[in-house]
Amino acid sequence: DRRTMMRVLLVASLAVAAGAFSPSSFVGLRGSSAAVAASKGGLAGRGASLSGLRMQDLDAGNDLTAVGRRNLEDLEGKWSKIGVLGGSKGVGKEIVKRLSGMGVEVKALVRTEEAKKELEGMPGVSVVVGDALEATDVCSALNGCDAAISTLGGDQDSQKVDYTGNMNMIENAGIIGVTRMILVTSVGTGDSKDALPEPAYNAMEKFLTQKTKAENLLLKYYTNTDYTIIRPGGLKSEAATGKAILTEDKMAVGSVTREDVADLCIEALYSKTASQKVLTCVDPSQSDKEGPVPFAL
């Protein structure tokens, strides 16, 4: 009704005025999405002055925000729906499979009707056909989700989805009501650049640069977000070994199966200790060198 929409617009205006979001974050956001964002209290702010900002702080006692009064400890292990970007292949597809097998409701963004048909054959999985380079498509895929995982990567329409697609998730997730985020990038991004031999880094530099930009956006401007960044080593399409680990060692490097990465992404999703951590994912059993110190989830 009119009163509800006025409250939604007021909160959005306050967030923009305070610098909590870039104005581009609201481009294409439908009224229904804005209402969901307001009702879930998903305000992931930019700037220390907005630390811990929630809708109940702006409008205490309002019924509109009742469903938004949820702390992380209340949600741990109880995500009602998880959005997966990049769920049509690779690590993303393995994540969708595993979440479906766990009985978790999943909403995936894919680019083709063929991929949609395949994923919708899995229990509890709904699919949005769209383009991660379009903010409105990402918003549609994440609308109704309270956690999100992105495994986006690769060339797409002459732009790098590694940055633009992930930017669309990072900038809009909090507005829509997503309260937990897993961003999957790669060894060689950010402060792990020196982990790769120079020839390997040079061969992947264009992709790694875009992934680094996505990481930096999250790390520098969305400091209140409940995120985990996971940097897998060289990916292998083999059965999981069950021996892969996450580590805070920025120089860790090696190979790891896509299935093992998917398993550890899901474990990290439900782990409080992984909140606001940047972790490398490798499999020490695939190397003859001594493995790095594992991170305890």
C-alpha beads as a LAMMPS data file, in Angstrom:
LAMMPS data file: protein, C-alpha beads

297 atoms
296 bonds

1 atom types
1 bond types

-500.0 500.0 xlo xhi
-500.0 500.0 ylo yhi
-500.0 500.0 zlo zhi

Masses

1 110.0

Atoms # bond

1 1 1 0.000 0.000 0.000
2 1 1 0.981 3.638 -0.222
3 1 1 2.153 3.870 3.391
4 1 1 4.445 0.863 3.016
5 1 1 5.969 2.156 -0.211
6 1 1 6.598 5.551 1.367
7 1 1 8.537 3.841 4.172
8 1 1 10.550 1.829 1.635
9 1 1 11.424 4.951 -0.331
10 1 1 12.366 6.775 2.867
11 1 1 14.792 4.050 3.927
12 1 1 16.300 3.887 0.438
13 1 1 16.739 7.643 0.413
14 1 1 18.438 7.582 3.815
15 1 1 20.816 4.848 2.695
16 1 1 21.801 6.711 -0.475
17 1 1 22.138 10.034 1.338
18 1 1 24.427 8.434 3.932
19 1 1 26.581 6.813 1.247
20 1 1 25.582 3.267 2.171
21 1 1 25.194 2.319 -1.495
22 1 1 26.204 3.719 -4.812
23 1 1 23.181 5.060 -6.707
24 1 1 23.876 2.493 -9.441
25 1 1 22.963 -0.226 -6.953
26 1 1 19.328 0.812 -7.256
27 1 1 19.241 0.877 -11.061
28 1 1 16.614 -1.514 -12.319
29 1 1 15.554 -2.577 -8.822
30 1 1 11.823 -3.176 -9.007
31 1 1 9.423 -2.025 -6.352
32 1 1 8.873 -5.599 -5.250
33 1 1 12.631 -6.056 -4.761
34 1 1 12.859 -2.852 -2.794
35 1 1 10.035 -4.012 -0.556
36 1 1 11.828 -7.298 0.069
37 1 1 15.003 -5.404 0.863
38 1 1 13.203 -3.222 3.351
39 1 1 11.325 -6.074 4.973
40 1 1 14.524 -8.094 5.453
41 1 1 16.547 -5.163 6.707
42 1 1 19.333 -5.914 4.235
43 1 1 21.449 -2.781 4.570
44 1 1 25.120 -3.592 4.062
45 1 1 26.647 -0.161 4.483
46 1 1 29.651 1.649 3.105
47 1 1 31.534 3.587 5.733
48 1 1 32.218 3.228 9.425
49 1 1 29.426 5.641 10.349
50 1 1 26.911 3.069 9.150
51 1 1 28.392 0.126 11.035
52 1 1 25.648 -2.293 12.041
53 1 1 22.899 -0.186 10.471
54 1 1 19.582 -2.061 10.345
55 1 1 16.083 -1.007 9.487
56 1 1 14.984 -1.423 13.085
57 1 1 17.503 1.308 13.962
58 1 1 15.749 3.606 11.506
59 1 1 12.196 2.639 12.319
60 1 1 12.008 0.833 15.661
61 1 1 8.754 -0.920 16.369
62 1 1 7.457 -0.837 12.811
63 1 1 5.725 -4.041 11.715
64 1 1 7.276 -3.611 8.282
65 1 1 10.686 -4.576 9.658
66 1 1 9.591 -7.398 11.944
67 1 1 10.874 -10.139 9.624
68 1 1 14.187 -8.320 9.355
69 1 1 15.133 -8.634 13.014
70 1 1 17.366 -11.655 12.556
71 1 1 20.925 -11.945 13.772
72 1 1 23.541 -14.142 12.147
73 1 1 23.412 -16.619 15.015
74 1 1 19.683 -17.040 14.401
75 1 1 20.272 -17.873 10.748
76 1 1 23.301 -20.128 10.974
77 1 1 22.364 -23.478 9.496
78 1 1 18.874 -22.186 8.722
79 1 1 19.231 -20.356 5.411
80 1 1 15.775 -20.410 3.874
81 1 1 17.024 -20.076 0.297
82 1 1 20.499 -19.849 -1.231
83 1 1 21.184 -18.046 -4.486
84 1 1 23.907 -19.456 -6.729
85 1 1 25.427 -17.414 -9.556
86 1 1 27.327 -19.524 -12.057
87 1 1 25.344 -22.629 -11.191
88 1 1 25.182 -24.138 -14.675
89 1 1 28.688 -25.638 -14.731
90 1 1 31.843 -26.370 -12.804
91 1 1 32.044 -25.587 -9.098
92 1 1 28.713 -23.749 -9.181
93 1 1 26.865 -26.759 -10.538
94 1 1 28.454 -29.016 -7.932
95 1 1 27.310 -26.594 -5.222
96 1 1 23.739 -26.667 -6.522
97 1 1 23.782 -30.482 -6.577
98 1 1 25.026 -30.704 -3.016
99 1 1 22.650 -28.122 -1.587
100 1 1 19.749 -29.859 -3.321
101 1 1 20.862 -33.180 -1.833
102 1 1 20.915 -31.555 1.606
103 1 1 17.292 -30.512 1.190
104 1 1 18.190 -26.814 0.931
105 1 1 16.136 -24.575 -1.334
106 1 1 18.283 -23.114 -4.121
107 1 1 17.735 -20.368 -6.694
108 1 1 20.236 -20.340 -9.567
109 1 1 21.025 -17.870 -12.335
110 1 1 21.872 -19.474 -15.698
111 1 1 22.142 -18.196 -19.268
112 1 1 20.311 -20.883 -21.250
113 1 1 17.027 -22.753 -21.227
114 1 1 18.975 -26.013 -21.496
115 1 1 20.805 -25.295 -18.252
116 1 1 17.527 -24.286 -16.617
117 1 1 15.889 -27.572 -17.581
118 1 1 18.794 -29.583 -16.171
119 1 1 18.957 -27.775 -12.832
120 1 1 15.206 -27.708 -12.316
121 1 1 15.304 -31.493 -12.374
122 1 1 17.000 -31.319 -8.962
123 1 1 14.739 -31.200 -5.880
124 1 1 14.257 -27.740 -4.386
125 1 1 16.001 -25.896 -7.221
126 1 1 14.396 -22.966 -9.048
127 1 1 16.119 -21.208 -11.930
128 1 1 16.227 -17.711 -13.412
129 1 1 17.442 -17.423 -17.006
130 1 1 19.412 -14.219 -17.367
131 1 1 22.765 -12.502 -17.668
132 1 1 24.995 -11.794 -14.665
133 1 1 26.231 -8.673 -16.466
134 1 1 22.734 -7.221 -15.995
135 1 1 22.057 -5.992 -12.464
136 1 1 18.323 -6.571 -12.844
137 1 1 18.889 -10.253 -13.682
138 1 1 21.138 -10.705 -10.661
139 1 1 18.524 -9.005 -8.481
140 1 1 15.856 -11.365 -9.819
141 1 1 18.038 -14.385 -9.072
142 1 1 18.819 -13.277 -5.509
143 1 1 15.378 -11.916 -4.653
144 1 1 13.984 -14.037 -1.803
145 1 1 17.402 -15.482 -0.876
146 1 1 19.153 -14.845 2.419
147 1 1 22.530 -16.266 1.345
148 1 1 24.415 -16.223 -1.948
149 1 1 27.354 -17.989 -3.566
150 1 1 29.069 -16.732 -6.718
151 1 1 31.349 -18.876 -8.858
152 1 1 31.120 -16.538 -11.850
153 1 1 34.079 -16.401 -14.210
154 1 1 35.208 -16.304 -17.829
155 1 1 34.738 -14.129 -20.915
156 1 1 31.213 -12.976 -21.606
157 1 1 30.051 -10.485 -24.241
158 1 1 33.498 -8.813 -24.381
159 1 1 33.219 -7.923 -20.685
160 1 1 34.672 -9.812 -17.781
161 1 1 31.924 -11.370 -15.737
162 1 1 34.642 -11.987 -13.156
163 1 1 34.227 -8.371 -12.087
164 1 1 30.967 -7.018 -13.486
165 1 1 28.839 -10.026 -12.569
166 1 1 30.286 -10.235 -9.092
167 1 1 29.942 -6.474 -8.674
168 1 1 26.233 -6.835 -9.416
169 1 1 25.949 -9.374 -6.615
170 1 1 28.062 -7.460 -4.101
171 1 1 26.345 -4.103 -4.642
172 1 1 22.789 -5.442 -4.618
173 1 1 22.844 -8.395 -2.213
174 1 1 22.310 -6.392 0.951
175 1 1 19.551 -4.302 -0.619
176 1 1 17.625 -7.436 -1.542
177 1 1 18.088 -9.074 1.868
178 1 1 21.036 -11.444 1.413
179 1 1 22.825 -11.743 4.759
180 1 1 25.690 -14.142 3.901
181 1 1 27.915 -14.223 0.826
182 1 1 30.549 -16.600 -0.567
183 1 1 32.705 -15.210 -3.388
184 1 1 34.790 -17.793 -5.243
185 1 1 37.780 -16.301 -7.084
186 1 1 41.211 -17.901 -7.608
187 1 1 44.725 -18.330 -6.312
188 1 1 46.660 -15.448 -7.855
189 1 1 44.175 -12.715 -6.954
190 1 1 44.906 -9.884 -4.550
191 1 1 47.668 -10.603 -2.058
192 1 1 48.050 -14.164 -3.360
193 1 1 49.567 -12.965 -6.671
194 1 1 53.040 -14.170 -5.738
195 1 1 51.748 -17.668 -5.006
196 1 1 51.684 -18.352 -8.746
197 1 1 54.779 -18.802 -10.904
198 1 1 55.180 -15.749 -13.154
199 1 1 54.358 -17.596 -16.410
200 1 1 51.134 -18.966 -14.890
201 1 1 50.110 -15.535 -13.600
202 1 1 50.838 -13.893 -16.938
203 1 1 48.708 -16.459 -18.768
204 1 1 45.704 -15.707 -16.548
205 1 1 46.398 -12.052 -15.774
206 1 1 43.291 -10.631 -17.470
207 1 1 40.968 -12.886 -15.499
208 1 1 42.876 -12.531 -12.233
209 1 1 42.860 -8.737 -12.503
210 1 1 39.081 -8.707 -12.840
211 1 1 38.660 -11.132 -9.948
212 1 1 40.944 -8.957 -7.827
213 1 1 38.754 -5.942 -8.577
214 1 1 35.716 -7.878 -7.334
215 1 1 37.545 -8.889 -4.149
216 1 1 38.685 -5.309 -3.532
217 1 1 35.169 -3.974 -3.989
218 1 1 33.949 -6.310 -1.277
219 1 1 36.916 -5.876 1.063
220 1 1 37.243 -2.099 0.849
221 1 1 33.692 -0.822 0.495
222 1 1 31.410 -3.460 2.047
223 1 1 33.236 -3.974 5.317
224 1 1 30.055 -4.765 7.258
225 1 1 29.079 -7.607 4.929
226 1 1 29.177 -11.193 6.212
227 1 1 31.344 -12.639 3.444
228 1 1 33.937 -15.323 2.805
229 1 1 36.274 -15.169 -0.184
230 1 1 37.529 -18.559 -1.355
231 1 1 40.477 -18.822 -3.758
232 1 1 40.776 -22.302 -5.292
233 1 1 43.994 -23.559 -6.815
234 1 1 44.118 -25.307 -10.185
235 1 1 40.734 -26.945 -10.752
236 1 1 40.399 -30.604 -11.723
237 1 1 37.290 -32.375 -13.010
238 1 1 37.699 -35.534 -10.955
239 1 1 35.920 -37.157 -8.051
240 1 1 36.379 -35.480 -4.685
241 1 1 39.257 -36.769 -2.593
242 1 1 37.827 -35.441 0.662
243 1 1 41.306 -34.215 1.575
244 1 1 41.162 -30.623 0.338
245 1 1 41.530 -27.839 2.881
246 1 1 40.994 -24.127 3.328
247 1 1 43.951 -22.125 4.593
248 1 1 44.840 -18.524 5.408
249 1 1 48.273 -19.076 3.871
250 1 1 48.402 -16.569 0.972
251 1 1 51.292 -18.452 -0.644
252 1 1 49.466 -21.783 -0.753
253 1 1 49.170 -23.162 -4.266
254 1 1 48.265 -26.487 -5.850
255 1 1 45.407 -28.336 -7.481
256 1 1 41.987 -29.269 -6.154
257 1 1 38.907 -30.943 -7.577
258 1 1 35.787 -28.930 -8.324
259 1 1 33.782 -31.298 -6.130
260 1 1 36.065 -30.661 -3.161
261 1 1 35.826 -26.898 -3.685
262 1 1 32.028 -27.170 -3.714
263 1 1 32.058 -29.137 -0.446
264 1 1 34.286 -26.574 1.264
265 1 1 32.248 -23.633 -0.035
266 1 1 29.175 -25.108 1.612
267 1 1 31.042 -25.819 4.847
268 1 1 32.299 -22.224 4.884
269 1 1 28.792 -20.931 4.219
270 1 1 27.595 -22.410 7.506
271 1 1 30.726 -21.540 9.499
272 1 1 30.911 -18.499 11.777
273 1 1 34.690 -18.745 11.944
274 1 1 34.883 -18.233 8.168
275 1 1 33.065 -14.897 8.331
276 1 1 35.068 -12.056 6.749
277 1 1 37.945 -14.378 5.900
278 1 1 39.935 -14.736 2.680
279 1 1 40.859 -18.406 2.299
280 1 1 42.827 -20.435 -0.212
281 1 1 41.488 -23.852 -1.233
282 1 1 43.997 -26.558 -2.175
283 1 1 44.423 -30.300 -1.788
284 1 1 47.689 -31.246 -0.052
285 1 1 47.212 -34.863 -1.144
286 1 1 47.740 -33.713 -4.753
287 1 1 51.240 -32.457 -3.988
288 1 1 54.484 -33.986 -2.738
289 1 1 55.200 -30.825 -0.732
290 1 1 54.221 -30.250 2.858
291 1 1 50.715 -28.802 3.011
292 1 1 49.815 -25.413 4.514
293 1 1 48.179 -25.056 7.916
294 1 1 44.445 -25.843 7.556
295 1 1 41.857 -23.276 8.597
296 1 1 39.411 -24.674 11.155
297 1 1 35.813 -24.225 10.046

Bonds

1 1 1 2
2 1 2 3
3 1 3 4
4 1 4 5
5 1 5 6
6 1 6 7
7 1 7 8
8 1 8 9
9 1 9 10
10 1 10 11
11 1 11 12
12 1 12 13
13 1 13 14
14 1 14 15
15 1 15 16
16 1 16 17
17 1 17 18
18 1 18 19
19 1 19 20
20 1 20 21
21 1 21 22
22 1 22 23
23 1 23 24
24 1 24 25
25 1 25 26
26 1 26 27
27 1 27 28
28 1 28 29
29 1 29 30
30 1 30 31
31 1 31 32
32 1 32 33
33 1 33 34
34 1 34 35
35 1 35 36
36 1 36 37
37 1 37 38
38 1 38 39
39 1 39 40
40 1 40 41
41 1 41 42
42 1 42 43
43 1 43 44
44 1 44 45
45 1 45 46
46 1 46 47
47 1 47 48
48 1 48 49
49 1 49 50
50 1 50 51
51 1 51 52
52 1 52 53
53 1 53 54
54 1 54 55
55 1 55 56
56 1 56 57
57 1 57 58
58 1 58 59
59 1 59 60
60 1 60 61
61 1 61 62
62 1 62 63
63 1 63 64
64 1 64 65
65 1 65 66
66 1 66 67
67 1 67 68
68 1 68 69
69 1 69 70
70 1 70 71
71 1 71 72
72 1 72 73
73 1 73 74
74 1 74 75
75 1 75 76
76 1 76 77
77 1 77 78
78 1 78 79
79 1 79 80
80 1 80 81
81 1 81 82
82 1 82 83
83 1 83 84
84 1 84 85
85 1 85 86
86 1 86 87
87 1 87 88
88 1 88 89
89 1 89 90
90 1 90 91
91 1 91 92
92 1 92 93
93 1 93 94
94 1 94 95
95 1 95 96
96 1 96 97
97 1 97 98
98 1 98 99
99 1 99 100
100 1 100 101
101 1 101 102
102 1 102 103
103 1 103 104
104 1 104 105
105 1 105 106
106 1 106 107
107 1 107 108
108 1 108 109
109 1 109 110
110 1 110 111
111 1 111 112
112 1 112 113
113 1 113 114
114 1 114 115
115 1 115 116
116 1 116 117
117 1 117 118
118 1 118 119
119 1 119 120
120 1 120 121
121 1 121 122
122 1 122 123
123 1 123 124
124 1 124 125
125 1 125 126
126 1 126 127
127 1 127 128
128 1 128 129
129 1 129 130
130 1 130 131
131 1 131 132
132 1 132 133
133 1 133 134
134 1 134 135
135 1 135 136
136 1 136 137
137 1 137 138
138 1 138 139
139 1 139 140
140 1 140 141
141 1 141 142
142 1 142 143
143 1 143 144
144 1 144 145
145 1 145 146
146 1 146 147
147 1 147 148
148 1 148 149
149 1 149 150
150 1 150 151
151 1 151 152
152 1 152 153
153 1 153 154
154 1 154 155
155 1 155 156
156 1 156 157
157 1 157 158
158 1 158 159
159 1 159 160
160 1 160 161
161 1 161 162
162 1 162 163
163 1 163 164
164 1 164 165
165 1 165 166
166 1 166 167
167 1 167 168
168 1 168 169
169 1 169 170
170 1 170 171
171 1 171 172
172 1 172 173
173 1 173 174
174 1 174 175
175 1 175 176
176 1 176 177
177 1 177 178
178 1 178 179
179 1 179 180
180 1 180 181
181 1 181 182
182 1 182 183
183 1 183 184
184 1 184 185
185 1 185 186
186 1 186 187
187 1 187 188
188 1 188 189
189 1 189 190
190 1 190 191
191 1 191 192
192 1 192 193
193 1 193 194
194 1 194 195
195 1 195 196
196 1 196 197
197 1 197 198
198 1 198 199
199 1 199 200
200 1 200 201
201 1 201 202
202 1 202 203
203 1 203 204
204 1 204 205
205 1 205 206
206 1 206 207
207 1 207 208
208 1 208 209
209 1 209 210
210 1 210 211
211 1 211 212
212 1 212 213
213 1 213 214
214 1 214 215
215 1 215 216
216 1 216 217
217 1 217 218
218 1 218 219
219 1 219 220
220 1 220 221
221 1 221 222
222 1 222 223
223 1 223 224
224 1 224 225
225 1 225 226
226 1 226 227
227 1 227 228
228 1 228 229
229 1 229 230
230 1 230 231
231 1 231 232
232 1 232 233
233 1 233 234
234 1 234 235
235 1 235 236
236 1 236 237
237 1 237 238
238 1 238 239
239 1 239 240
240 1 240 241
241 1 241 242
242 1 242 243
243 1 243 244
244 1 244 245
245 1 245 246
246 1 246 247
247 1 247 248
248 1 248 249
249 1 249 250
250 1 250 251
251 1 251 252
252 1 252 253
253 1 253 254
254 1 254 255
255 1 255 256
256 1 256 257
257 1 257 258
258 1 258 259
259 1 259 260
260 1 260 261
261 1 261 262
262 1 262 263
263 1 263 264
264 1 264 265
265 1 265 266
266 1 266 267
267 1 267 268
268 1 268 269
269 1 269 270
270 1 270 271
271 1 271 272
272 1 272 273
273 1 273 274
274 1 274 275
275 1 275 276
276 1 276 277
277 1 277 278
278 1 278 279
279 1 279 280
280 1 280 281
281 1 281 282
282 1 282 283
283 1 283 284
284 1 284 285
285 1 285 286
286 1 286 287
287 1 287 288
288 1 288 289
289 1 289 290
290 1 290 291
291 1 291 292
292 1 292 293
293 1 293 294
294 1 294 295
295 1 295 296
296 1 296 297
